[in-house]
Amino acid sequence: MNVWLILICMGLVTYAIRLSMILLLERMDVPPIIQWGLYLVPPAVLTAIIFPELLMPNGTLYLSFGNVRLLAGVLAAMVAWHTKNVLLTIAVGMAALWVLQMVIA
């Protein structure tokens, strides 16, 4: 029961922090440089999460055709660039990863 109470309370705290920023930014004029910085946060965070998994699957830099994650990621990036469709990108990337793992690994 304590774990659930902690999870619910932390969820409420997280929601309150995010809502406070939304309400604060709604009432004030945000300088263009801050708007540009906020615009760049999602791609930066996504890059920080994805690239280490693609380039360093075992903790060391691994740039070769044996790196199935990198190959699947490159294919997914090409699909994303060409189609701009998120669901298709995820589907192609996952299918490529599974197929490459069966074929190469």
C-alpha positions in Angstrom: 0.0 0.0 0.0 2.9 2.4 0.8 4.4 1.9 -2.7 1.1 2.8 -4.4 0.7 5.9 -2.2 4.3 7.0 -3.0 3.7 6.4 -6.7 0.4 8.4 -6.7 1.9 11.3 -4.7 5.0 11.5 -7.0 2.7 11.4 -10.0 0.7 14.3 -8.6 3.9 16.3 -7.8 5.2 15.7 -11.3 1.9 16.8 -12.8 1.8 19.9 -10.6 5.4 20.9 -11.6 4.5 20.6 -15.3 1.2 22.3 -14.9 2.8 25.2 -13.0 5.2 25.9 -15.9 2.4 25.7 -18.4 0.3 28.2 -16.5 3.3 30.4 -15.8 4.4 30.6 -19.4 0.8 31.2 -20.5 0.7 34.5 -18.6 4.0 36.0 -19.6 5.8 36.9 -22.8 8.5 34.4 -23.4 11.5 35.8 -25.3 12.2 34.3 -28.7 15.5 32.9 -27.6 13.8 30.9 -24.8 11.1 29.8 -27.2 13.8 28.5 -29.6 15.6 26.8 -26.8 12.4 25.1 -25.6 11.7 24.1 -29.2 15.0 22.2 -29.4 14.6 20.3 -26.1 12.7 17.3 -27.4 15.1 16.4 -30.2 18.0 16.9 -27.9 16.5 14.5 -25.3 15.5 12.0 -27.9 19.1 12.1 -29.3 20.6 11.6 -25.9 18.5 8.5 -25.3 18.7 6.9 -28.7 22.3 7.4 -29.9 24.1 5.6 -27.0 22.0 2.6 -27.6 22.7 2.6 -31.4 26.4 3.4 -31.3 27.4 1.7 -28.0 25.2 -1.3 -27.4 27.6 -3.0 -25.0 29.1 0.1 -23.5 31.9 0.5 -26.2 31.7 2.2 -29.5 30.7 -0.4 -32.1 30.6 0.9 -35.7 30.3 -2.1 -38.0 27.8 -4.1 -40.1 27.5 -6.5 -37.2 25.8 -3.8 -35.1 22.2 -4.7 -35.8 20.8 -1.8 -33.7 22.8 0.7 -35.7 21.6 -0.8 -39.0 18.0 -0.9 -37.9 18.3 2.7 -36.6 19.7 3.9 -39.9 16.9 2.3 -41.8 14.3 3.8 -39.4 15.9 7.2 -39.8 15.6 6.9 -43.6 12.0 6.0 -43.3 11.3 8.8 -40.9 13.0 11.3 -43.2 11.2 10.1 -46.3 7.7 9.5 -44.9 7.5 11.8 -41.7 5.3 9.0 -40.3 6.1 8.1 -36.7 4.2 4.9 -36.5 5.7 3.6 -39.8 9.1 4.6 -38.6 8.7 2.6 -35.4 7.2 -0.4 -37.2 10.0 -0.5 -39.8 12.7 0.0 -37.2 11.4 -2.8 -35.0 10.9 -5.2 -37.9 14.4 -4.5 -39.2 15.9 -5.1 -35.8 14.1 -8.4 -35.4 15.0 -9.6 -38.9 18.6 -8.5 -38.5 18.9 -10.2 -35.2 17.7 -13.4 -36.7 19.9 -13.1 -39.7 23.2 -11.7 -38.3 23.2 -12.6 -34.6 
